[in-house]
Amino acid sequence: MHKYIICGPQGSGKGTQSRLLSQAHDFVHISIGDMFRWHMQHHTKVAARITRIMHSGHLVSDDIVEKVVRERLEQHDFNYGFVLDGFPRTRPQAEYLFENWDVDRVIYLDVPDEIVFERVMRRAKQGLGSGFTKRADDNPAALKVRLEEYYTKTKPLLELYRQKGRLLTVDGTKTISEVYSDVSKALGLSPLTPAADLLASVEANV
């Protein structure tokens, strides 16, 4: 079974690449954003907490994230593997993941800040992206807060991944198709083509 993490800052394309990779190889795409949205749509106990944090522009607290991810992974509904998108964000989360799931590879989509700002602001201006992330990132001040937390808590995890020999760095500034091809090659997977309609859809929304 294949077990992957795709990470990077806001606007790096990790959600897009996770969806493409999952569809092409029949992996389960485990998106933190999607799970948070589910909780809010179903008015669960964690929904109110998620909403308050989301509107502040901060990352959701570790205890909430870990609870949601643990419950999702315990479903064991992935025959061929899974791709984690948005987790882990902190060292304790990473240690939990490696201790319990022994992840095969971590793909880091490397994108400089100026391109991150350009992508996210353009997406917000055009009304694109998910409702969960769009409201938190639709202004430069909120995005700056999220990036600062990302660099403080999440990017330092790259050294942990490197020490474990699991880190693969991919240039995330290329086109969606080029990044997807590079990710597939880095993982040693055949560059199977996702459904044309999905690829066309995500490329149109960039």
Backbone as JSON Lines, residues from 0, in Angstrom:
{"i":0,"aa":"M","n":[0.85,-1.2,0.0],"ca":[0.0,0.0,0.0],"c":[0.87,1.24,0.0]}
{"i":1,"aa":"H","n":[0.52,2.22,-0.83],"ca":[1.26,3.47,-0.93],"c":[0.73,4.48,0.09]}
{"i":2,"aa":"K","n":[1.66,5.13,0.81],"ca":[1.27,6.12,1.82],"c":[2.11,7.38,1.61]}
{"i":3,"aa":"Y","n":[1.44,8.44,1.16],"ca":[2.14,9.65,0.8],"c":[1.59,10.88,1.52]}
{"i":4,"aa":"I","n":[2.47,11.86,1.68],"ca":[2.09,13.19,2.15],"c":[2.49,14.17,1.06]}
{"i":5,"aa":"I","n":[1.59,15.1,0.73],"ca":[1.97,16.19,-0.16],"c":[1.84,17.47,0.66]}
{"i":6,"aa":"C","n":[2.93,18.23,0.75],"ca":[2.92,19.42,1.59],"c":[3.48,20.62,0.83]}
{"i":7,"aa":"G","n":[3.25,21.79,1.42],"ca":[3.69,23.04,0.83],"c":[2.85,24.17,1.38]}
{"i":8,"aa":"P","n":[3.23,25.41,1.12],"ca":[2.45,26.55,1.64],"c":[1.12,26.7,0.93]}
{"i":9,"aa":"Q","n":[0.27,27.58,1.44],"ca":[-0.98,27.92,0.76],"c":[-0.67,28.3,-0.68]}
{"i":10,"aa":"G","n":[-1.49,27.83,-1.61],"ca":[-1.28,28.19,-3.01],"c":[-0.21,27.41,-3.73]}
{"i":11,"aa":"S","n":[0.37,26.4,-3.07],"ca":[1.43,25.62,-3.72],"c":[0.87,24.58,-4.68]}
{"i":12,"aa":"G","n":[-0.44,24.29,-4.57],"ca":[-1.05,23.3,-5.45],"c":[-1.12,21.91,-4.87]}
{"i":13,"aa":"K","n":[-0.92,21.78,-3.55],"ca":[-0.92,20.45,-2.95],"c":[-2.27,19.75,-3.05]}
{"i":14,"aa":"G","n":[-3.36,20.51,-2.95],"ca":[-4.68,19.91,-3.08],"c":[-4.92,19.38,-4.48]}
{"i":15,"aa":"T","n":[-4.53,20.19,-5.46],"ca":[-4.69,19.79,-6.87],"c":[-3.87,18.55,-7.18]}
{"i":16,"aa":"Q","n":[-2.61,18.55,-6.78],"ca":[-1.75,17.4,-7.08],"c":[-2.21,16.15,-6.33]}
{"i":17,"aa":"S","n":[-2.73,16.33,-5.12],"ca":[-3.25,15.18,-4.37],"c":[-4.43,14.55,-5.09]}
{"i":18,"aa":"R","n":[-5.33,15.4,-5.6],"ca":[-6.5,14.88,-6.32],"c":[-6.1,14.16,-7.6]}
{"i":19,"aa":"L","n":[-5.18,14.75,-8.36],"ca":[-4.75,14.14,-9.61],"c":[-4.06,12.8,-9.36]}
{"i":20,"aa":"L","n":[-3.17,12.77,-8.38],"ca":[-2.44,11.55,-8.07],"c":[-3.39,10.46,-7.59]}
{"i":21,"aa":"S","n":[-4.34,10.85,-6.75],"ca":[-5.28,9.88,-6.21],"c":[-6.18,9.29,-7.28]}
{"i":22,"aa":"Q","n":[-6.66,10.15,-8.18],"ca":[-7.53,9.64,-9.23],"c":[-6.79,8.73,-10.2]}
{"i":23,"aa":"A","n":[-5.57,9.1,-10.53],"ca":[-4.8,8.32,-11.51],"c":[-4.45,6.93,-10.98]}
{"i":24,"aa":"H","n":[-4.21,6.82,-9.67],"ca":[-3.73,5.55,-9.12],"c":[-4.7,4.91,-8.13]}
{"i":25,"aa":"D","n":[-5.92,5.43,-8.08],"ca":[-6.95,4.88,-7.2],"c":[-6.55,4.93,-5.73]}
{"i":26,"aa":"F","n":[-5.84,6.02,-5.35],"ca":[-5.53,6.24,-3.95],"c":[-6.69,7.02,-3.32]}
{"i":27,"aa":"V","n":[-6.76,6.99,-1.99],"ca":[-7.75,7.78,-1.29],"c":[-7.13,9.13,-0.95]}
{"i":28,"aa":"H","n":[-7.79,10.2,-1.37],"ca":[-7.32,11.56,-1.08],"c":[-7.88,11.98,0.27]}
{"i":29,"aa":"I","n":[-7.02,12.15,1.25],"ca":[-7.46,12.55,2.59],"c":[-7.09,14.02,2.78]}
{"i":30,"aa":"S","n":[-8.08,14.86,2.61],"ca":[-7.89,16.31,2.68],"c":[-8.41,16.86,3.99]}
{"i":31,"aa":"I","n":[-7.54,17.57,4.72],"ca":[-7.96,18.15,5.99],"c":[-9.07,19.17,5.75]}
{"i":32,"aa":"G","n":[-8.91,19.98,4.71],"ca":[-9.93,20.97,4.39],"c":[-11.28,20.35,4.11]}
{"i":33,"aa":"D","n":[-11.3,19.25,3.35],"ca":[-12.55,18.57,3.04],"c":[-13.21,18.03,4.31]}
{"i":34,"aa":"M","n":[-12.4,17.49,5.2],"ca":[-12.96,16.93,6.44],"c":[-13.51,18.03,7.34]}
{"i":35,"aa":"F","n":[-12.83,19.17,7.39],"ca":[-13.33,20.29,8.18],"c":[-14.66,20.79,7.61]}
{"i":36,"aa":"R","n":[-14.73,20.86,6.29],"ca":[-15.97,21.3,5.65],"c":[-17.12,20.34,5.99]}
{"i":37,"aa":"W","n":[-16.82,19.06,6.0],"ca":[-17.86,18.07,6.34],"c":[-18.39,18.33,7.74]}
{"i":38,"aa":"H","n":[-17.5,18.57,8.68],"ca":[-17.93,18.83,10.05],"c":[-18.81,20.08,10.12]}
{"i":39,"aa":"M","n":[-18.45,21.12,9.39],"ca":[-19.24,22.34,9.43],"c":[-20.6,22.14,8.77]}
{"i":40,"aa":"Q","n":[-20.63,21.42,7.66],"ca":[-21.9,21.16,6.97],"c":[-22.84,20.31,7.81]}
{"i":41,"aa":"H","n":[-22.26,19.45,8.65],"ca":[-23.08,18.57,9.48],"c":[-23.22,19.09,10.91]}
{"i":42,"aa":"H","n":[-22.72,20.29,11.15],"ca":[-22.89,20.95,12.46],"c":[-22.45,20.05,13.62]}
{"i":43,"aa":"T","n":[-21.25,19.5,13.49],"ca":[-20.73,18.65,14.55],"c":[-20.19,19.51,15.7]}
{"i":44,"aa":"K","n":[-19.74,18.84,16.75],"ca":[-19.25,19.56,17.93],"c":[-18.01,20.4,17.63]}
{"i":45,"aa":"V","n":[-17.19,19.95,16.67],"ca":[-15.96,20.72,16.39],"c":[-16.2,21.83,15.37]}
{"i":46,"aa":"A","n":[-17.38,21.85,14.76],"ca":[-17.65,22.81,13.69],"c":[-17.51,24.27,14.14]}
{"i":47,"aa":"A","n":[-18.07,24.6,15.29],"ca":[-18.02,25.99,15.77],"c":[-16.58,26.42,16.03]}
{"i":48,"aa":"R","n":[-15.79,25.51,16.61],"ca":[-14.38,25.84,16.89],"c":[-13.61,26.06,15.6]}
{"i":49,"aa":"I","n":[-13.87,25.2,14.6],"ca":[-13.2,25.33,13.32],"c":[-13.55,26.66,12.66]}
{"i":50,"aa":"T","n":[-14.82,27.03,12.7],"ca":[-15.27,28.26,12.06],"c":[-14.61,29.48,12.67]}
{"i":51,"aa":"R","n":[-14.53,29.54,14.01],"ca":[-13.92,30.69,14.67],"c":[-12.45,30.83,14.28]}
{"i":52,"aa":"I","n":[-11.73,29.72,14.29],"ca":[-10.31,29.75,13.96],"c":[-10.11,30.1,12.5]}
{"i":53,"aa":"M","n":[-10.95,29.55,11.64],"ca":[-10.86,29.8,10.2],"c":[-10.98,31.29,9.9]}
{"i":54,"aa":"H","n":[-11.95,31.95,10.51],"ca":[-12.16,33.36,10.24],"c":[-11.05,34.24,10.79]}
{"i":55,"aa":"S","n":[-10.3,33.73,11.78],"ca":[-9.19,34.51,12.33],"c":[-7.96,34.42,11.44]}
{"i":56,"aa":"G","n":[-7.96,33.46,10.5],"ca":[-6.83,33.3,9.6],"c":[-5.74,32.41,10.15]}
{"i":57,"aa":"H","n":[-5.95,31.8,11.34],"ca":[-4.95,30.94,11.95],"c":[-5.17,29.48,11.57]}
{"i":58,"aa":"L","n":[-4.13,28.67,11.82],"ca":[-4.27,27.24,11.6],"c":[-5.13,26.64,12.71]}
{"i":59,"aa":"V","n":[-5.9,25.64,12.36],"ca":[-6.73,24.95,13.36],"c":[-5.8,24.26,14.36]}
{"i":60,"aa":"S","n":[-6.18,24.28,15.63],"ca":[-5.32,23.75,16.69],"c":[-5.01,22.27,16.5]}
{"i":61,"aa":"D","n":[-3.87,21.87,17.06],"ca":[-3.39,20.5,16.88],"c":[-4.38,19.45,17.36]}
{"i":62,"aa":"D","n":[-5.04,19.71,18.5],"ca":[-5.94,18.69,19.04],"c":[-7.11,18.41,18.12]}
{"i":63,"aa":"I","n":[-7.64,19.46,17.47],"ca":[-8.75,19.27,16.55],"c":[-8.29,18.52,15.3]}
{"i":64,"aa":"V","n":[-7.16,18.95,14.76],"ca":[-6.64,18.31,13.54],"c":[-6.36,16.83,13.79]}
{"i":65,"aa":"E","n":[-5.7,16.52,14.88],"ca":[-5.35,15.14,15.17],"c":[-6.59,14.27,15.37]}
{"i":66,"aa":"K","n":[-7.59,14.8,16.04],"ca":[-8.84,14.05,16.26],"c":[-9.49,13.7,14.93]}
{"i":67,"aa":"V","n":[-9.6,14.69,14.04],"ca":[-10.24,14.48,12.74],"c":[-9.46,13.48,11.9]}
{"i":68,"aa":"V","n":[-8.14,13.62,11.87],"ca":[-7.31,12.72,11.05],"c":[-7.32,11.3,11.59]}
{"i":69,"aa":"R","n":[-7.2,11.16,12.88],"ca":[-7.22,9.82,13.47],"c":[-8.52,9.08,13.12]}
{"i":70,"aa":"E","n":[-9.64,9.77,13.26],"ca":[-10.94,9.16,12.95],"c":[-11.01,8.76,11.48]}
{"i":71,"aa":"R","n":[-10.44,9.59,10.61],"ca":[-10.49,9.29,9.16],"c":[-9.6,8.08,8.82]}
{"i":72,"aa":"L","n":[-8.38,8.07,9.33],"ca":[-7.47,6.99,9.01],"c":[-7.94,5.65,9.58]}
{"i":73,"aa":"E","n":[-8.64,5.7,10.7],"ca":[-9.13,4.47,11.33],"c":[-10.23,3.79,10.52]}
{"i":74,"aa":"Q","n":[-10.73,4.46,9.48],"ca":[-11.72,3.82,8.62],"c":[-11.1,2.74,7.73]}
{"i":75,"aa":"H","n":[-9.8,2.85,7.48],"ca":[-9.08,1.84,6.69],"c":[-9.79,1.5,5.38]}
{"i":76,"aa":"D","n":[-10.18,2.51,4.64],"ca":[-10.91,2.27,3.4],"c":[-10.04,2.5,2.16]}
{"i":77,"aa":"F","n":[-8.75,2.33,2.3],"ca":[-7.83,2.57,1.19],"c":[-7.15,1.25,0.79]}
{"i":78,"aa":"N","n":[-7.57,0.71,-0.35],"ca":[-7.01,-0.55,-0.81],"c":[-5.61,-0.4,-1.4]}
{"i":79,"aa":"Y","n":[-5.4,0.67,-2.16],"ca":[-4.12,0.85,-2.84],"c":[-3.22,1.87,-2.14]}
{"i":80,"aa":"G","n":[-3.81,2.69,-1.29],"ca":[-3.01,3.66,-0.59],"c":[-3.75,4.97,-0.38]}
{"i":81,"aa":"F","n":[-3.07,5.93,0.23],"ca":[-3.69,7.23,0.46],"c":[-2.69,8.35,0.26]}
{"i":82,"aa":"V","n":[-3.22,9.54,0.01],"ca":[-2.42,10.75,-0.11],"c":[-2.96,11.75,0.91]}
{"i":83,"aa":"L","n":[-2.14,12.13,1.86],"ca":[-2.53,13.09,2.88],"c":[-2.24,14.51,2.41]}
{"i":84,"aa":"D","n":[-3.24,15.34,2.48],"ca":[-3.16,16.73,2.01],"c":[-3.53,17.66,3.17]}
{"i":85,"aa":"G","n":[-2.52,18.37,3.71],"ca":[-2.78,19.3,4.81],"c":[-2.43,18.75,6.18]}
{"i":86,"aa":"F","n":[-1.84,17.6,6.24],"ca":[-1.44,16.96,7.5],"c":[-0.2,16.13,7.23]}
{"i":87,"aa":"P","n":[0.79,16.15,8.14],"ca":[0.83,16.84,9.42],"c":[1.28,18.29,9.29]}
{"i":88,"aa":"R","n":[0.97,19.09,10.32],"ca":[1.37,20.49,10.34],"c":[2.38,20.8,11.43]}
{"i":89,"aa":"T","n":[2.52,19.9,12.39],"ca":[3.45,20.11,13.5],"c":[4.24,18.83,13.75]}
{"i":90,"aa":"R","n":[5.3,18.93,14.53],"ca":[6.13,17.76,14.8],"c":[5.37,16.65,15.52]}
{"i":91,"aa":"P","n":[4.56,16.97,16.54],"ca":[3.79,15.88,17.19],"c":[2.89,15.14,16.21]}
{"i":92,"aa":"Q","n":[2.27,15.88,15.29],"ca":[1.42,15.24,14.28],"c":[2.25,14.34,13.37]}
{"i":93,"aa":"A","n":[3.44,14.82,12.99],"ca":[4.31,14.03,12.12],"c":[4.79,12.76,12.83]}
{"i":94,"aa":"E","n":[5.14,12.89,14.09],"ca":[5.62,11.73,14.84],"c":[4.51,10.7,14.99]}
{"i":95,"aa":"Y","n":[3.27,11.16,15.24],"ca":[2.13,10.24,15.32],"c":[1.97,9.48,14.0]}
{"i":96,"aa":"L","n":[2.08,10.21,12.9],"ca":[1.86,9.62,11.58],"c":[2.92,8.56,11.26]}
{"i":97,"aa":"F","n":[4.18,8.88,11.52],"ca":[5.24,7.92,11.2],"c":[5.21,6.72,12.14]}
{"i":98,"aa":"E","n":[4.86,6.94,13.38],"ca":[4.8,5.83,14.34],"c":[3.68,4.85,14.01]}
{"i":99,"aa":"N","n":[2.56,5.39,13.5],"ca":[1.38,4.55,13.28],"c":[1.2,4.12,11.83]}
{"i":100,"aa":"W","n":[1.76,4.87,10.88],"ca":[1.5,4.57,9.47],"c":[2.75,4.42,8.61]}
{"i":101,"aa":"D","n":[3.91,4.78,9.12],"ca":[5.17,4.6,8.41],"c":[5.07,5.07,6.94]}
{"i":102,"aa":"V","n":[4.87,6.36,6.78],"ca":[4.68,6.97,5.46],"c":[5.86,6.69,4.53]}
{"i":103,"aa":"D","n":[5.55,6.4,3.27],"ca":[6.58,6.05,2.29],"c":[7.39,7.26,1.82]}
{"i":104,"aa":"R","n":[6.67,8.31,1.41],"ca":[7.34,9.49,0.86],"c":[6.57,10.75,1.23]}
{"i":105,"aa":"V","n":[7.31,11.86,1.35],"ca":[6.73,13.18,1.56],"c":[7.14,14.06,0.39]}
{"i":106,"aa":"I","n":[6.16,14.54,-0.37],"ca":[6.43,15.39,-1.53],"c":[6.24,16.85,-1.12]}
{"i":107,"aa":"Y","n":[7.31,17.62,-1.19],"ca":[7.24,19.04,-0.84],"c":[7.19,19.86,-2.12]}
{"i":108,"aa":"L","n":[6.11,20.62,-2.3],"ca":[5.97,21.49,-3.47],"c":[6.57,22.83,-3.12]}
{"i":109,"aa":"D","n":[7.71,23.11,-3.7],"ca":[8.49,24.31,-3.38],"c":[8.02,25.5,-4.23]}
{"i":110,"aa":"V","n":[7.43,26.49,-3.56],"ca":[6.92,27.68,-4.25],"c":[7.31,28.92,-3.43]}
{"i":111,"aa":"P","n":[7.97,29.92,-4.03],"ca":[8.36,31.12,-3.28],"c":[7.16,31.96,-2.87]}
{"i":112,"aa":"D","n":[7.35,32.77,-1.84],"ca":[6.25,33.56,-1.28],"c":[5.56,34.46,-2.3]}
{"i":113,"aa":"E","n":[6.34,35.08,-3.17],"ca":[5.72,36.02,-4.11],"c":[4.73,35.33,-5.04]}
{"i":114,"aa":"I","n":[5.03,34.1,-5.42],"ca":[4.1,33.35,-6.27],"c":[2.91,32.86,-5.47]}
{"i":115,"aa":"V","n":[3.13,32.49,-4.21],"ca":[2.03,32.1,-3.33],"c":[1.02,33.24,-3.22]}
{"i":116,"aa":"F","n":[1.5,34.45,-2.94],"ca":[0.61,35.6,-2.81],"c":[-0.13,35.86,-4.12]}
{"i":117,"aa":"E","n":[0.59,35.78,-5.23],"ca":[-0.03,36.03,-6.53],"c":[-1.14,35.03,-6.81]}
{"i":118,"aa":"R","n":[-0.88,33.76,-6.56],"ca":[-1.87,32.72,-6.83],"c":[-3.11,32.85,-5.95]}
{"i":119,"aa":"V","n":[-2.88,33.01,-4.64],"ca":[-4.01,33.04,-3.71],"c":[-4.85,34.29,-3.9]}
{"i":120,"aa":"M","n":[-4.21,35.43,-4.11],"ca":[-4.97,36.65,-4.31],"c":[-5.75,36.62,-5.62]}
{"i":121,"aa":"R","n":[-5.17,36.03,-6.66],"ca":[-5.88,35.91,-7.93],"c":[-7.08,34.99,-7.79]}
{"i":122,"aa":"R","n":[-6.88,33.89,-7.07],"ca":[-7.97,32.93,-6.85],"c":[-9.11,33.58,-6.07]}
{"i":123,"aa":"A","n":[-8.76,34.36,-5.04],"ca":[-9.79,35.03,-4.24],"c":[-10.52,36.08,-5.07]}
{"i":124,"aa":"K","n":[-9.78,36.81,-5.89],"ca":[-10.38,37.85,-6.72],"c":[-11.37,37.27,-7.72]}
{"i":125,"aa":"Q","n":[-11.02,36.08,-8.23],"ca":[-11.88,35.44,-9.23],"c":[-12.98,34.61,-8.59]}
{"i":126,"aa":"G","n":[-12.98,34.52,-7.25],"ca":[-14.01,33.75,-6.57],"c":[-13.8,32.26,-6.69]}
{"i":127,"aa":"L","n":[-12.54,31.85,-6.9],"ca":[-12.24,30.43,-7.05],"c":[-11.77,29.85,-5.73]}
{"i":128,"aa":"G","n":[-11.58,28.55,-5.74],"ca":[-11.12,27.87,-4.54],"c":[-12.28,27.46,-3.66]}
{"i":129,"aa":"S","n":[-11.95,26.76,-2.61],"ca":[-12.99,26.23,-1.73],"c":[-13.48,27.29,-0.77]}
{"i":130,"aa":"G","n":[-14.68,27.12,-0.29],"ca":[-15.24,28.05,0.68],"c":[-14.46,28.04,1.98]}
{"i":131,"aa":"F","n":[-13.88,26.88,2.32],"ca":[-13.16,26.79,3.59],"c":[-11.92,27.66,3.59]}
{"i":132,"aa":"T","n":[-11.12,27.58,2.5],"ca":[-9.86,28.31,2.49],"c":[-10.02,29.73,1.98]}
{"i":133,"aa":"K","n":[-10.97,29.94,1.11],"ca":[-11.08,31.25,0.48],"c":[-11.33,32.37,1.48]}
{"i":134,"aa":"R","n":[-12.22,32.19,2.42],"ca":[-12.53,33.25,3.38],"c":[-11.34,33.56,4.27]}
{"i":135,"aa":"A","n":[-10.53,32.56,4.55],"ca":[-9.38,32.78,5.43],"c":[-8.23,33.44,4.72]}
{"i":136,"aa":"D","n":[-8.18,33.34,3.39],"ca":[-7.02,33.81,2.65],"c":[-7.34,34.93,1.66]}
{"i":137,"aa":"D","n":[-8.53,35.55,1.76],"ca":[-8.92,36.47,0.71],"c":[-8.39,37.88,0.91]}
{"i":138,"aa":"N","n":[-7.44,38.06,1.81],"ca":[-6.78,39.35,1.94],"c":[-5.33,39.12,2.34]}
{"i":139,"aa":"P","n":[-4.43,40.02,1.94],"ca":[-2.99,39.82,2.19],"c":[-2.63,39.65,3.66]}
{"i":140,"aa":"A","n":[-3.32,40.38,4.56],"ca":[-2.99,40.3,5.98],"c":[-3.25,38.9,6.53]}
{"i":141,"aa":"A","n":[-4.42,38.33,6.2],"ca":[-4.76,36.99,6.68],"c":[-3.82,35.94,6.1]}
{"i":142,"aa":"L","n":[-3.49,36.08,4.83],"ca":[-2.58,35.13,4.2],"c":[-1.19,35.22,4.83]}
{"i":143,"aa":"K","n":[-0.76,36.43,5.16],"ca":[0.55,36.6,5.8],"c":[0.6,35.88,7.13]}
{"i":144,"aa":"V","n":[-0.49,35.96,7.9],"ca":[-0.56,35.27,9.2],"c":[-0.42,33.76,8.99]}
{"i":145,"aa":"R","n":[-1.14,33.23,8.02],"ca":[-1.11,31.78,7.76],"c":[0.28,31.34,7.3]}
{"i":146,"aa":"L","n":[0.92,32.15,6.48],"ca":[2.26,31.8,6.01],"c":[3.27,31.84,7.15]}
{"i":147,"aa":"E","n":[3.12,32.81,8.05],"ca":[4.03,32.9,9.2],"c":[3.9,31.66,10.07]}
{"i":148,"aa":"E","n":[2.66,31.21,10.29],"ca":[2.46,30.0,11.08],"c":[2.99,28.77,10.35]}
{"i":149,"aa":"Y","n":[2.84,28.77,9.02],"ca":[3.36,27.66,8.22],"c":[4.87,27.56,8.37]}
{"i":150,"aa":"Y","n":[5.57,28.68,8.25],"ca":[7.03,28.67,8.34],"c":[7.51,28.37,9.75]}
{"i":151,"aa":"T","n":[6.72,28.73,10.75],"ca":[7.1,28.49,12.14],"c":[6.87,27.04,12.54]}
{"i":152,"aa":"K","n":[5.72,26.48,12.17],"ca":[5.33,25.16,12.64],"c":[5.56,24.03,11.64]}
{"i":153,"aa":"T","n":[5.26,24.29,10.37],"ca":[5.2,23.2,9.4],"c":[6.48,23.03,8.59]}
{"i":154,"aa":"K","n":[7.04,24.1,8.06],"ca":[8.22,23.94,7.22],"c":[9.4,23.29,7.95]}
{"i":155,"aa":"P","n":[9.58,23.54,9.27],"ca":[10.68,22.84,9.98],"c":[10.57,21.32,9.91]}
{"i":156,"aa":"L","n":[9.37,20.8,9.61],"ca":[9.21,19.34,9.5],"c":[10.0,18.76,8.34]}
{"i":157,"aa":"L","n":[10.35,19.61,7.37],"ca":[11.09,19.12,6.21],"c":[12.41,18.48,6.64]}
{"i":158,"aa":"E","n":[13.04,19.02,7.67],"ca":[14.3,18.45,8.15],"c":[14.06,17.06,8.73]}
{"i":159,"aa":"L","n":[12.94,16.88,9.44],"ca":[12.59,15.56,9.97],"c":[12.4,14.57,8.84]}
{"i":160,"aa":"Y","n":[11.68,14.98,7.81],"ca":[11.45,14.1,6.66],"c":[12.77,13.77,5.96]}
{"i":161,"aa":"R","n":[13.64,14.77,5.89],"ca":[14.94,14.55,5.25],"c":[15.77,13.55,6.03]}
{"i":162,"aa":"Q","n":[15.76,13.67,7.36],"ca":[16.52,12.75,8.21],"c":[16.0,11.32,8.07]}
{"i":163,"aa":"K","n":[14.71,11.17,7.85],"ca":[14.12,9.84,7.7],"c":[14.3,9.3,6.28]}
{"i":164,"aa":"G","n":[14.85,10.13,5.4],"ca":[15.06,9.71,4.02],"c":[13.79,9.61,3.21]}
{"i":165,"aa":"R","n":[12.76,10.38,3.6],"ca":[11.46,10.3,2.93],"c":[11.13,11.53,2.08]}
{"i":166,"aa":"L","n":[11.96,12.58,2.14],"ca":[11.61,13.85,1.51],"c":[11.95,13.89,0.02]}
{"i":167,"aa":"L","n":[10.98,14.33,-0.77],"ca":[11.17,14.57,-2.2],"c":[10.71,16.0,-2.49]}
{"i":168,"aa":"T","n":[11.6,16.83,-2.99],"ca":[11.26,18.22,-3.27],"c":[10.99,18.39,-4.76]}
{"i":169,"aa":"V","n":[9.84,19.02,-5.07],"ca":[9.43,19.23,-6.46],"c":[9.18,20.71,-6.67]}
{"i":170,"aa":"D","n":[9.6,21.21,-7.83],"ca":[9.39,22.61,-8.19],"c":[7.9,22.84,-8.43]}
{"i":171,"aa":"G","n":[7.25,23.58,-7.54],"ca":[5.81,23.81,-7.66],"c":[5.44,25.01,-8.49]}
{"i":172,"aa":"T","n":[6.42,25.67,-9.13],"ca":[6.12,26.86,-9.93],"c":[5.75,26.51,-11.36]}
{"i":173,"aa":"K","n":[5.9,25.25,-11.74],"ca":[5.61,24.84,-13.11],"c":[4.09,24.71,-13.32]}
{"i":174,"aa":"T","n":[3.7,24.33,-14.53],"ca":[2.28,24.14,-14.82],"c":[1.78,22.92,-14.05]}
{"i":175,"aa":"I","n":[0.46,22.8,-13.9],"ca":[-0.13,21.67,-13.18],"c":[0.31,20.35,-13.8]}
{"i":176,"aa":"S","n":[0.26,20.25,-15.11],"ca":[0.65,19.0,-15.78],"c":[2.11,18.67,-15.55]}
{"i":177,"aa":"E","n":[2.96,19.68,-15.6],"ca":[4.4,19.45,-15.4],"c":[4.69,19.02,-13.96]}
{"i":178,"aa":"V","n":[4.04,19.66,-13.01],"ca":[4.25,19.29,-11.6],"c":[3.76,17.86,-11.37]}
{"i":179,"aa":"Y","n":[2.6,17.54,-11.93],"ca":[2.06,16.19,-11.78],"c":[3.03,15.16,-12.34]}
{"i":180,"aa":"S","n":[3.61,15.44,-13.5],"ca":[4.57,14.52,-14.11],"c":[5.81,14.37,-13.23]}
{"i":181,"aa":"D","n":[6.3,15.5,-12.69],"ca":[7.49,15.46,-11.82],"c":[7.21,14.67,-10.54]}
{"i":182,"aa":"V","n":[6.01,14.86,-9.97],"ca":[5.65,14.13,-8.75],"c":[5.6,12.63,-9.02]}
{"i":183,"aa":"S","n":[4.97,12.25,-10.12],"ca":[4.86,10.83,-10.48],"c":[6.24,10.2,-10.64]}
{"i":184,"aa":"K","n":[7.12,10.92,-11.34],"ca":[8.48,10.39,-11.56],"c":[9.24,10.28,-10.24]}
{"i":185,"aa":"A","n":[9.09,11.29,-9.38],"ca":[9.79,11.28,-8.1],"c":[9.36,10.11,-7.24]}
{"i":186,"aa":"L","n":[8.1,9.71,-7.36],"ca":[7.56,8.6,-6.58],"c":[7.79,7.25,-7.25]}
{"i":187,"aa":"G","n":[8.31,7.28,-8.47],"ca":[8.54,6.03,-9.19],"c":[7.26,5.41,-9.69]}
{"i":188,"aa":"L","n":[6.22,6.23,-9.89],"ca":[4.94,5.75,-10.4],"c":[4.83,6.02,-11.89]}
{"i":189,"aa":"S","n":[4.12,5.17,-12.58],"ca":[3.85,5.43,-13.99],"c":[3.01,6.7,-14.08]}
{"i":190,"aa":"P","n":[3.36,7.63,-14.95],"ca":[2.61,8.9,-15.05],"c":[1.25,8.71,-15.71]}
{"i":191,"aa":"L","n":[0.41,7.91,-15.06],"ca":[-0.92,7.66,-15.6],"c":[-1.68,8.97,-15.68]}
{"i":192,"aa":"T","n":[-2.48,9.13,-16.7],"ca":[-3.2,10.36,-16.92],"c":[-4.53,10.37,-16.18]}
{"i":193,"aa":"P","n":[-4.77,11.38,-15.32],"ca":[-6.07,11.48,-14.66],"c":[-7.14,11.75,-15.71]}
{"i":194,"aa":"A","n":[-8.38,11.67,-15.31],"ca":[-9.47,11.96,-16.23],"c":[-9.27,13.33,-16.84]}
{"i":195,"aa":"A","n":[-9.47,13.42,-18.15],"ca":[-9.22,14.67,-18.86],"c":[-10.08,15.82,-18.32]}
{"i":196,"aa":"D","n":[-11.32,15.51,-17.9],"ca":[-12.18,16.59,-17.42],"c":[-11.67,17.18,-16.11]}
{"i":197,"aa":"L","n":[-11.07,16.32,-15.24],"ca":[-10.53,16.83,-13.98],"c":[-9.31,17.7,-14.25]}
{"i":198,"aa":"L","n":[-8.42,17.22,-15.1],"ca":[-7.22,18.0,-15.42],"c":[-7.58,19.33,-16.05]}
{"i":199,"aa":"A","n":[-8.53,19.31,-16.97],"ca":[-8.96,20.55,-17.64],"c":[-9.59,21.51,-16.63]}
{"i":200,"aa":"S","n":[-10.34,20.96,-15.68],"ca":[-11.03,21.78,-14.69],"c":[-10.03,22.49,-13.79]}
{"i":201,"aa":"V","n":[-9.05,21.77,-13.26],"ca":[-8.1,22.39,-12.33],"c":[-7.2,23.37,-13.05]}
{"i":202,"aa":"E","n":[-6.84,23.07,-14.31],"ca":[-6.0,24.01,-15.05],"c":[-6.76,25.29,-15.37]}
{"i":203,"aa":"A","n":[-8.06,25.19,-15.59],"ca":[-8.87,26.36,-15.9],"c":[-9.03,27.26,-14.69]}
{"i":204,"aa":"N","n":[-8.88,26.69,-13.48],"ca":[-9.1,27.45,-12.25],"c":[-7.82,28.0,-11.63]}
{"i":205,"aa":"V","n":[-6.74,28.01,-12.39],"ca":[-5.48,28.53,-11.87],"c":[-5.27,29.96,-12.36]}
